[in-house]
Amino acid sequence: MNNKSNALKLIPVMFCFFAMGFVDLVGIATNYVKADLSLSDTEANIFPSMVFFWFLIFSVPTVMLMNRIVRKRTVLLSLIVTVLALVVPVISYSYVSMLISFSLLGIGNTLMQVSLNPLISNIVSGEKLASSLTLGQFVKAIASFVAPILAAWGAIQFSNWQVLFPIFTIFAIIAIIVLSTTSIEEKKIEGKISSFGECFALLGDKLILLSFFGIMCHVGIDVGTNVTAPKILIERLGMRLADAGYATSIYFLFRTIGCFSGAFILAKVSSKRFFIISVVMLALGMSGLFFADTKIVIYVCVALIGFGNSNVFSIIFSQALLHKPHKQNEVSGLMIMGLFGGTIFPLIMGIVSDAMLVQNGAVLVMIIGVLYLLFLTRQIKS
């Protein structure tokens, strides 16, 4: 009966993971805004940077907030901020309004990622944490996969790609309703609440620090691929944006497949072995993307990157949480702060690609992230 009850409690949490995936619309949205406003790569890549910048600023403060108002209420607050972010482009569409929208989206997603991942630990047992987080990433990836399709549909049918914003707003409101009506018992924090200094001091632990940089590389590759893949198709094959945007959907389709299969694979295969396989797929895909000049090969490379990157976050995150079981809120905050990589990577990618006048500059930056993950395989425990 208890297992059945916990399974039912996972349903509203998975609605929240779906809402968490709204942050990935920034990839395809960046390409549309760039075209609409005639921006350079460097100017356009400020949008994903604005989203992920807030992970650096608000991750640890969210831990302090979560320690006081509990995880569930923090998730509800994050959903409210996300709704506000999605409403802004509906009211006004301009460079400034999109900066505001993406900033709110980043703040809301920071609150959500810090609080939602550890909230699952109140529902499932420790040995199932990695597979449960992977299931959440699978649901999140569905939203990520749908965003480019909705944008292309809106652009073709209504000459308005922004239709995805009101559609996602409806789902965010549903998530607020189902989570607020679900009872989740949270473990009380033992001892005194950690200070900012004590939280950051956890980075002095080797595994926590390496995991932090691993998360940075994971999200840098994630955001970088869904921003750059359509540009590569446009640059090398002369495709129009509405068609090239499907490369982002392919990335998220295979990331979705990877998350779904990973939830089962991680229950049978060691985290270390699966992590190695995932990173090798990333390396193959990224190497191919550097040289590919036909649509099918580019799509295959994007698919390899999507599948390979699908379980990296869950494995690193769960390893860090289980490494410091009595500091899960603090560890969660630090790991989510690592999503700041979504700010650093696109900025550097934009600068390098503008300097080289080709998108291979952006691919080179992502390859550096893959090389770090190859190094990190030595630290992952079975």
Buried (B, 14 or more C-beta within 10 A) or exposed (E): EEEEEBEEBBEBBBBBBBBBBBBBBBBBBBBBBBBBEEBEBBBBBBBBBBBBBBBBBBBBBBBBBBBEEBBBBBBBBBBBBBBBBBBBBBEEBEBEBBBBBBBBBBBBBBBBBBBBBBBBBBBBEEEBBBBBBBBBBBBBBBBBBBBBBBBBBBBEEEEEBBBBBEBBBEBBBBBBEBBEEBEBEBEEBEEEBBEEEEBBEBEEBEBBBBBBBBBBBBBBBBBBBBBBBBBBBBBBEEBEBBBBBBBBBBBBBBBBBBBBBBBEBBEEBEBBEBBBBBBBBBBBBBBBBBEBEEBEEBBBBBBBBBBBBBBBBBBBBBBBBBBBEEBBBBBBBBBBBBBBBBBBBBBBBBBBBBEEEBBBBBBBBBBBBBBBBBEBBEBBEE
